[in-house]
Every structure is written in structure tokens, then in C-alpha cells.
Amino acid sequence: MLPLAISIGDPSGIGPELIVQAWAQRKALSLPPFYVLGDPALLAARARMLGIDAPLAETAPQGAVAAFGERLPVSVLENRLTDEPGIPSPVNAAGIIEAISKAVKDTMSAHAGAIVTAPIAKKPLYDAGFRFPGHTEFLGHLAEEITGVPALPVMMLAGPELRTVPVTVHQALCEVPETLTSAIVVETGKIVAGDLKARFGIAAPRLAIAGLNPHAGEGGAMGQEDMDVIAPAIEMLRALGINAFGPLPADTMFHARARQGYDVALCMYHDQALIPVKTIAFDETVNVTLGLPFIRTSPDHGTAFDIAGKAIARPDSLVAAIRLAGSLAKNAG
């Protein structure tokens, strides 16, 4: 059994304390073994803050499974992290980036079975010169750097009752219509269908495709994109043998009866995908990156600087991310 690699995320956020809480509940929740790419002193401080007895084991990934039952395994970063809950700083950027990079290398070299990433905040990284829009895009870059093969990472939000995928992600809403192309919809649909088969065990995935405009454009009365961009993409996907249908009005796609008719909803922009899945199951929803040569999951929430260090953050979404990563790794193995 390979352990999961958990990158510590932004140390000023709730990530470190959620990791400690998850480890403390490992036996009660039957969690798969994991280790943290992080700073032992910082994790120890969070454990003390939470009142949790969490002895640490500084270890390479190969020793994580043996240590996990009694100690929290930590793969120590070269870049140390400042311990200031709620106060993000670009000083931590090097360590945050190192944790993600090492997690990818460990997984690609078969020392870890999958990656779980604790939340990061973009501004401190941008202030330190980070040039990627977010976690997902950086993971795609690392995958290409290692394999030499270009990757198109696709974000999927997976909850117990709904899976959604934003075709365009970290873009201003005003930029979406000019960015959205049939080719992007088709490539996203191919990756989603392939990973649902290979990693989620869904033999014939059903892809519901949302329209961009109100009422899916209503025959061109409310915009041309649904007719000119999305509908042709759906036909291309169907020609490839993928069960895709739409474009569907987004306001009627997500009620309970509608959700029974598909395995995943492809949405045209960030909030169209994230609002319904987070509303239905905020604490149980997991961010999964598809289209990469490794498995990556993450909680569906952010760093929550406002409550960091106050011992009130709940680890539910991180626990769900750990469980899903373990399940997907088992399917892949």
C-alpha cells in the first residue's frame, strides 16, 4: 500500500490544523495512511493549539505507512514556514510551492499513491512571483515538466449527490464568452468521460452540458454561444461515442430529479459549477483534478484565514478528499 501525500497548503490558513484533526480521527474514520509535506514545528504547534496529542515522525514517504498508526508522518521541507495563523505572507511561498512540487514528484515516482492538497491563497504566491492562476494550472505544469507531455487539467467538484465541471475556471465572467470554444468543450468532455471510466468505474458516463446564457440561449434570443459553440461541441462528443446531451438551461439542471439523469454536469464557468455542488453538500464536496497522470484531490473550501488558529475549523471536506483519493488510488492500482 502506498501512502497519500498531503501538501500543507498555506500555513497561515486552516490547512495544518485540519490535517492534524484528520490524523487524530484516522482510526475512528478508517482513513488510508498519509504523510504531510510540511514543517514539523508548525504542525506540532497546531496540535498543541487544538489540544491533540499528535507525536510526529519525520520520515521519507517509504516510512509513512509504518509510522501512520501511532505518529503523524512528516516529510520535512527545505523551506521552513512561518507560524502566524490568519496572517498570510509571501515569505511562505517557497515552502508552499515546494510542498506541492514534492508531492507530485513522490507520486510520479511511485512513492505515494495520490496527492491531497490543503488550500492555498493566490495573492501571497503572486506577491512572491508565482505565475500560475491557481493550484490546478500549476499541477498541469508540473505534470508536463516531468513527462514532457502537455496536460489539460480539468477541475471537477465531486459531492455525494452531484459532480460538476467548470469548462472555463479562473476567469472574469466578462471574458468567458470570448474564451469559450467548441474545442475546449470537446477536450474537457473527453477528459471527464475518460477519467470517470478509468478512475471512478462508471462504464458509460452521462454528461449533461449546461448552456451559457439564460434558458440555454432560447434559440438565439438570448445569445448565440449555445447554438454556435456548445451545441456543435455536443455533436462532436456524441460522434466520439460519449453520451453527452444539452445544452440545458442551468436553472433547471440541479434539482433532485434532474440529477438522476446524469453522472456529471459540464458547466460553462466557475460559479455555474461551484454554486450548486457547494450548496447541496458543502462539507462533503471534494475538488478532484482530472486529466493528469496522477490523482489529486482537495477540500472544496479555501484557506479561511479569518478562523485560522481558533480551533473551530471542521475537517469534513479534507477527510472526504482523503477518502476519495484513497478510493481512486485503489481503483488505479
C-alpha positions as CSV (number, residue, x, y, z in Angstrom):
1,M,0.0,0.0,0.0
2,L,1.3,3.5,-0.9
3,P,0.5,6.4,1.4
4,L,-1.2,9.5,0.2
5,A,0.9,12.7,0.1
6,I,-0.7,15.8,1.6
7,S,0.8,19.2,0.8
8,I,0.5,21.5,3.8
9,G,-1.1,24.4,1.8
10,D,-0.8,28.0,3.1
11,P,0.4,27.6,6.7
12,S,-1.4,30.8,7.8
13,G,-4.8,29.2,6.9
14,I,-6.7,26.3,8.4
15,G,-4.9,23.6,6.4
16,P,-2.4,22.5,9.0
17,E,-5.0,22.2,11.8
18,L,-7.3,20.2,9.5
19,I,-4.5,17.8,8.7
20,V,-3.8,17.3,12.4
21,Q,-7.5,16.7,13.1
22,A,-7.8,14.2,10.3
23,W,-4.9,12.3,11.6
24,A,-6.4,12.3,15.1
25,Q,-9.6,10.7,13.6
26,R,-7.7,8.2,11.4
27,K,-8.8,5.1,13.3
28,A,-12.4,6.2,14.0
29,L,-12.8,7.1,10.3
30,S,-10.7,4.2,8.9
31,L,-8.6,6.7,6.9
32,P,-5.9,5.5,4.5
33,P,-2.3,6.2,5.5
34,F,-0.9,9.6,4.6
35,Y,2.0,11.8,5.2
36,V,2.4,15.6,5.2
37,L,4.9,17.6,3.2
38,G,5.4,20.4,5.7
39,D,7.1,21.9,8.7
40,P,7.2,19.7,11.9
41,A,7.4,22.7,14.2
42,L,4.3,24.3,12.7
43,L,2.3,21.1,12.8
44,A,3.3,20.5,16.4
45,A,2.2,24.0,17.3
46,R,-1.2,23.4,15.6
47,A,-1.6,20.1,17.5
48,R,-0.9,21.9,20.8
49,M,-3.4,24.7,19.9
50,L,-6.1,22.0,19.2
51,G,-5.2,20.1,22.4
52,I,-4.4,17.0,20.3
53,D,-1.7,14.5,21.2
54,A,0.0,14.1,17.8
55,P,3.5,12.9,18.0
56,L,5.4,13.4,14.7
57,A,7.5,11.1,12.7
58,E,10.0,12.8,10.4
59,T,10.2,10.3,7.6
60,A,10.6,9.7,3.9
61,P,7.4,8.6,2.1
62,Q,8.6,5.0,2.3
63,G,8.3,5.0,6.1
64,A,4.9,6.7,6.2
65,V,2.7,3.7,6.3
66,A,4.6,2.0,9.2
67,A,4.5,5.3,11.2
68,F,0.9,6.3,10.5
69,G,-0.8,4.2,13.1
70,E,1.0,5.9,16.1
71,R,2.6,9.1,14.7
72,L,1.8,11.7,12.1
73,P,4.4,11.2,9.3
74,V,6.0,14.4,8.0
75,S,8.3,14.7,5.0
76,V,10.3,17.8,6.0
77,L,10.5,20.7,3.6
78,E,13.8,22.5,2.9
79,N,11.9,25.9,3.1
80,R,10.6,26.5,6.6
81,L,7.2,28.1,7.2
82,T,6.3,31.0,9.5
83,D,3.8,30.2,12.2
84,E,1.3,33.1,12.1
85,P,-2.3,31.8,11.8
86,G,-4.5,34.3,9.9
87,I,-1.7,36.4,8.6
88,P,-0.7,35.3,5.0
89,S,2.8,36.2,3.9
90,P,4.7,35.8,0.6
91,V,7.6,34.6,2.8
92,N,5.8,31.2,2.9
93,A,5.5,31.0,-0.9
94,A,8.7,28.9,-1.4
95,G,7.6,26.3,1.2
96,I,4.0,26.1,-0.2
97,I,5.3,25.6,-3.7
98,E,8.0,23.1,-2.6
99,A,5.3,21.0,-0.8
100,I,3.2,20.8,-4.0
101,S,6.2,20.0,-6.2
102,K,7.5,17.3,-3.9
103,A,4.0,15.7,-3.6
104,V,3.9,15.5,-7.4
105,K,7.4,14.0,-7.7
106,D,6.7,11.5,-4.9
107,T,3.5,10.4,-6.7
108,M,5.1,10.2,-10.1
109,S,8.0,8.1,-8.7
110,A,5.5,5.7,-7.1
111,H,6.4,6.6,-3.5
112,A,2.8,8.0,-3.0
113,G,-0.5,6.7,-4.3
114,A,-2.2,10.1,-4.8
115,I,-2.0,13.8,-3.7
116,V,-4.3,15.7,-1.4
117,T,-3.6,19.4,-1.4
118,A,-4.5,21.6,1.5
119,P,-5.9,25.1,0.5
120,I,-3.6,27.8,-0.8
121,A,-4.2,31.5,-1.3
122,K,-3.2,33.1,-4.6
123,K,-2.3,36.6,-3.5
124,P,0.7,35.7,-1.2
125,L,2.0,33.5,-4.0
126,Y,1.5,36.2,-6.7
127,D,3.3,38.7,-4.4
128,A,6.3,36.2,-4.4
129,G,6.3,35.9,-8.2
130,F,4.1,32.8,-8.7
131,R,2.9,32.9,-12.3
132,F,0.0,30.4,-12.4
133,P,-3.7,31.2,-12.0
134,G,-4.1,28.5,-9.3
135,H,-3.3,25.1,-7.9
136,T,-4.8,23.2,-10.9
137,E,-2.8,25.0,-13.6
138,F,0.4,24.6,-11.6
139,L,-0.2,20.9,-11.3
140,G,-0.6,20.7,-15.0
141,H,2.7,22.5,-15.5
142,L,4.5,20.1,-13.1
143,A,3.0,17.1,-14.9
144,E,4.2,18.4,-18.3
145,E,7.6,19.2,-16.8
146,I,8.1,15.6,-15.6
147,T,6.5,13.7,-18.5
148,G,7.2,16.1,-21.4
149,V,3.5,15.6,-22.5
150,P,1.2,18.7,-22.4
151,A,-1.6,18.3,-19.8
152,L,-5.0,19.8,-19.8
153,P,-6.0,19.7,-16.1
154,V,-9.8,19.7,-15.5
155,M,-11.4,20.7,-12.2
156,M,-14.2,18.5,-11.0
157,L,-16.2,19.1,-7.9
158,A,-17.5,15.8,-6.6
159,G,-20.1,15.6,-3.9
160,P,-22.3,12.7,-2.7
161,E,-25.2,13.8,-4.9
162,L,-23.6,15.8,-7.7
163,R,-20.4,16.2,-9.8
164,T,-19.8,19.4,-11.7
165,V,-17.0,20.6,-14.0
166,P,-16.4,24.2,-15.0
167,V,-15.2,24.3,-18.6
168,T,-13.6,27.8,-18.0
169,V,-12.3,28.2,-14.5
170,H,-10.4,31.2,-13.0
171,Q,-11.5,33.9,-15.4
172,A,-13.5,37.0,-15.1
173,L,-17.1,36.4,-16.2
174,C,-16.8,39.1,-18.9
175,E,-14.0,37.0,-20.5
176,V,-15.9,33.7,-20.7
177,P,-17.8,34.2,-24.0
178,E,-14.7,35.0,-25.9
179,T,-12.7,32.2,-24.3
180,L,-15.3,29.5,-24.7
181,T,-14.8,27.4,-27.9
182,S,-16.2,24.2,-29.2
183,A,-12.7,22.7,-29.0
184,I,-12.4,23.4,-25.2
185,V,-15.8,21.9,-24.5
186,V,-14.9,18.8,-26.5
187,E,-11.5,18.3,-24.9
188,T,-13.0,18.8,-21.4
189,G,-15.7,16.3,-22.2
190,K,-13.3,13.7,-23.5
191,I,-11.1,14.0,-20.3
192,V,-14.1,13.9,-18.0
193,A,-15.6,10.8,-19.7
194,G,-12.2,9.1,-19.8
195,D,-11.5,9.6,-16.1
196,L,-15.0,8.7,-15.0
197,K,-14.5,5.4,-16.7
198,A,-10.9,4.7,-15.6
199,R,-10.8,6.1,-12.1
200,F,-14.5,6.2,-10.9
201,G,-15.5,3.0,-12.5
202,I,-18.5,4.4,-14.4
203,A,-18.7,2.3,-17.6
204,A,-20.8,4.7,-19.7
205,P,-20.7,8.2,-18.2
206,R,-23.6,10.5,-18.9
207,L,-22.5,14.1,-19.5
208,A,-25.1,16.9,-19.1
209,I,-23.9,20.0,-20.8
210,A,-25.1,23.4,-19.4
211,G,-25.8,26.3,-21.7
212,L,-24.0,29.6,-21.2
213,N,-26.9,32.0,-21.4
214,P,-30.3,32.1,-19.6
215,H,-32.6,29.4,-21.0
216,A,-29.6,28.0,-22.9
217,G,-29.9,31.0,-25.3
218,E,-33.6,30.3,-26.1
219,G,-32.9,29.6,-29.8
220,G,-30.6,32.6,-30.1
221,A,-32.9,35.1,-28.5
222,M,-30.5,35.4,-25.5
223,G,-27.1,35.0,-27.1
224,Q,-25.6,32.9,-29.9
225,E,-23.0,30.9,-27.9
226,D,-25.3,28.0,-27.1
227,M,-26.2,27.4,-30.7
228,D,-22.8,28.3,-32.3
229,V,-20.3,26.9,-29.8
230,I,-21.9,24.5,-27.3
231,A,-24.3,22.6,-29.5
232,P,-21.7,21.7,-32.1
233,A,-19.4,20.5,-29.3
234,I,-22.0,18.2,-28.0
235,E,-22.5,16.7,-31.5
236,M,-18.7,16.1,-31.7
237,L,-18.7,14.4,-28.3
238,R,-21.6,12.2,-29.4
239,A,-19.7,11.3,-32.6
240,L,-16.9,10.1,-30.4
241,G,-19.3,7.7,-28.6
242,I,-19.7,9.9,-25.5
243,N,-23.2,10.2,-24.0
244,A,-23.3,14.0,-23.9
245,F,-26.6,16.0,-24.2
246,G,-27.7,19.6,-24.0
247,P,-27.2,22.5,-24.0
248,L,-29.5,22.6,-20.9
249,P,-30.8,25.6,-19.1
250,A,-28.7,25.8,-16.0
251,D,-31.6,26.9,-13.7
252,T,-33.3,23.5,-14.1
253,M,-30.3,21.2,-14.1
254,F,-29.6,20.7,-10.5
255,H,-32.8,19.8,-8.7
256,A,-33.0,16.3,-7.3
257,R,-35.0,14.7,-10.1
258,A,-32.8,16.2,-12.8
259,R,-29.6,15.0,-11.1
260,Q,-30.8,11.4,-11.6
261,G,-30.3,11.7,-15.3
262,Y,-26.6,12.3,-15.5
263,D,-23.2,11.4,-13.9
264,V,-21.6,14.8,-14.3
265,A,-22.7,18.3,-15.3
266,L,-20.3,20.3,-17.5
267,C,-20.8,23.9,-16.8
268,M,-19.5,26.9,-18.8
269,Y,-18.0,29.0,-16.0
270,H,-16.8,28.8,-12.4
271,D,-19.8,29.8,-10.4
272,Q,-22.2,27.9,-12.6
273,A,-20.4,24.8,-11.5
274,L,-19.5,25.5,-7.9
275,I,-22.6,27.2,-6.5
276,P,-24.9,24.1,-6.9
277,V,-22.5,21.5,-5.7
278,K,-21.4,23.5,-2.6
279,T,-25.0,24.4,-1.8
280,I,-26.0,20.8,-1.8
281,A,-23.1,19.4,0.2
282,F,-20.5,22.0,1.2
283,D,-18.8,19.9,3.9
284,E,-18.6,16.7,1.8
285,T,-17.7,18.0,-1.6
286,V,-14.2,17.4,-2.9
287,N,-12.2,19.1,-5.6
288,V,-10.7,16.5,-8.0
289,T,-8.3,17.3,-10.8
290,L,-8.8,15.2,-13.9
291,G,-6.6,14.9,-17.0
292,L,-3.3,14.4,-15.1
293,P,-1.0,11.4,-14.9
294,F,-1.6,11.3,-11.1
295,I,-4.6,11.5,-8.7
296,R,-5.2,14.8,-6.9
297,T,-8.0,15.8,-4.6
298,S,-8.5,18.8,-2.4
299,P,-11.1,20.2,0.0
300,D,-13.6,22.4,-1.8
301,H,-13.0,25.4,0.5
302,G,-10.3,27.9,0.8
303,T,-7.7,28.9,3.5
304,A,-10.3,30.6,5.8
305,F,-7.7,33.0,7.3
306,D,-10.4,34.6,9.4
307,I,-10.8,31.4,11.5
308,A,-7.3,30.0,11.3
309,G,-5.8,29.3,14.7
310,K,-9.1,29.5,16.5
311,A,-9.7,25.7,16.8
312,I,-13.2,26.0,15.1
313,A,-12.4,24.8,11.6
314,R,-14.0,21.4,10.6
315,P,-12.0,18.8,8.7
316,D,-15.0,17.2,7.0
317,S,-14.1,18.3,3.4
318,L,-10.4,17.3,3.9
319,V,-11.5,13.9,5.3
320,A,-13.7,13.5,2.2
321,A,-10.8,14.4,0.0
322,I,-8.5,11.9,1.7
323,R,-11.1,9.2,1.4
324,L,-11.8,9.9,-2.3
325,A,-8.0,10.0,-3.0
326,G,-7.6,6.6,-1.3
327,S,-10.5,5.1,-3.3
328,L,-9.3,6.5,-6.6
329,A,-5.8,5.3,-5.9
330,K,-7.1,1.8,-5.2
331,N,-9.1,1.8,-8.5
332,A,-5.9,2.9,-10.3
333,G,-3.8,0.2,-8.7
